[in-house]
Amino acid sequence: QVQLVESGGGSVQAGGSLRLSCAASGSIFSANAMGWYRQVPKKVRELVASITTGGSTNYADSVKGRFTISRDNAKNTVYLQMNSLKPEDTAVYYCAQGWGTFTPRDWGRGTQVTVSS
């Protein structure tokens, strides 16, 4: 049974930074692509960043240059470093496991990120 557990969310002022973590279990972590999504009420969940098994990354235009996704296969963990945060980054952030670039299959429960102006 796959489990994805996010942590690191919280409240921060605009311009600040947060690092999200997602610990995976129940699967061969290194064999899966990983992604971070975010969702605000009444809007579609959007892909923020993804990373393939080989380490290739992809970002939404809205976060390019500010967010960095990385993975540590030894720790079965994927990270999302978020810098220069803006109020519009406020959302629930979800970790996902899947394949390619990027199709999700399994989801975490999400962690709230709130950026105040």
N, C-alpha and C positions, 0 to 999 in steps of 0.2 A: 504494500500500500504506500503510494507516494505521499509524502508530506513536505510542504513548503511553508516555512515559518519566517515571516518578515519581522524585522526589528529596526529601530533607529529613527522612526518617525517622531514628530514633535512640532513645537511651535518655534518660529524663528522670525527675526525681523528681515525685511527686504535687504538684500545684499549679503546676507549670511549664508552659511553652509550647513548641510546635513549629509550624513552618510547612511544609506540604507543597506541592510544586510538581509540575505535570504539563505537560510540553512535548509538544505535538501536531504531527504532520507527516503529509503525505499526504492531507489533506482540506482542505475550506474550513472552517477552525476556527469562524469567526463564524456559520456556518450550522448548527452543531450544538449541542445541549444537552450539558452536561457534568455528571458526577457523581463523587462519591467514595463508595466502599463500603469495608467492613472485614469481615474474617473471622478467627475464631479456630478452632482445631482442633475438628472434630466439630460445628461449627455452620454454619448457613446464612449465606452472605454477605449482609450487610445494607446497605441504602442509608443513608448518613450524611447526605449533603447533595447537592443538585443545583441547577443554575442553568440557566435557559433562554437562548435566543438573545437575548431581550430584557432579561435581567438579573434576572428574578424568581427568588427562591430558596426552597428548601424544606429543612427539617431534620428529622431524627429527633428524637423527644421527648427522648431521652437526651442530646442534645448542644446543644439549644436554649439560647441565651444564653452558650454557651462556645465554639462553633465558628462560623467565618465562611467561607463560600465566596465566591470572587470570580474574575473572569476578566479577562484583558488580551488583547483580540483582536489588538492590534498585535504582541504577542509570542507569539501562539498558545499561551497558557499559562493554566491554571486553578490556583488556589491553595486551600488549606484552612488557615486560621489556627486553631490549636487552643490554647485557653487553659484554665487551671484544670484541667489534665489529672488524671484519676483512674486508679487501677490497672485498672479495668474498661474503660478505653479501649485497653488493650494489645491489639494485633491487627496483621495485615497489612492495609495500606490500599491499595486499588486505585483507580486513575483509570479512568473510563469515558466514552466518547463515545456519544451517542445522540440521542434526540429526545423532544419533549414534556416531561412532568413525572413520571417519567423512565423511559424504556425504553432500556436499554443495548444497544449494538451492537458496540462495539470495546472491548478491555480492555488496560490496561497490565499489567506483570508484578508490580507490587506493591512496597511498601516497608514494612519492619517498624517499628512504633512500640511501645516498651516503657516502661511507666510503673511505677516502683517506689514502694512506700509507705514 
